[in-house]
């Protein structure tokens, strides 16, 4: 994730230099395509991380509930029911 952000920052710097020094039209086209692809990769990665984190939370909650279910003592049958 950090490497994607570093690449985007580098491309941003190159785009800034392109506007100042006017490197040419080809660089702008390539830069825009690379920006779109890296941004798409970041979006996919973030959505995958979100889904993974949600699954981990559900697994932790499930483990907590299982632990609570096994530690509770059952109600004794000798007590009268009201």
N, C-alpha and C positions, 0 to 999 in steps of 0.2 A: 504494500500500500504506500509506504514511504517512497519507494522507487518511482511509482507512478506519479506521485506529487512532485518529485524532483524533476522528472522529465517534463511535466506540464509547466513547471516554473522556468525551466531552461527554454522551452518553446516560447513562453511568454516574453522572456528576455530577447530572444531572437526576433520575435515579431515586433517588439519595441525598437530594436536596432534597425529592422527593416523599414519601419516608418520614418526613422531619422535619416538613414543613409540611402534609402531607396535601392535595395539590392536587385529588385526585378520582379516581374509578374510571376515567374515560375515558382520562386520561393514562397510567395503568398499562397498559391494554390496548394503546394505540398504541405505547408505549415497548417493551413486550415483543415486539410484532410487528416493529418496526424492529430491535431487537436480533437477532432470529432471522434476518432478511433480510441484515443486514450481516455477521453471523457466517457465514452460508452463502456470501456473496460472498467473504469472506476465505478460507474453505476451498477454494473453487473456484480462486481466484487462486493460492493456495499450491500446489495440486496441479498447475496449469498451469506454474508456475515450476519445480517439481521436474522435470516431464517435459522442459521446455525445457533445463534444466541438464544432465540426463542425455544428451540428444541432443548438446549441445555437447561434453560430455566424450568421447562416442563419436566425434564428428567430429575432435576434436583427436588422439585416440589413433589413428584411421585415418590422419591426415596424418603422424603420427610413424612409423607402420609403413611407409607408402609411402616416406617419406624414407629409412628404414633399408634398405628393399629396393633402392632405386636407388643407394645409396652403397656397398653391398657389392660386392666384386669377385668374379666367378665363379671357380671353381677351374679352374686350367689343366689342359688335357687331356694335356699332355706328362708329367705326374707319374704314376708307376706306382701302380696301385691295389693295396693289400695284400690 
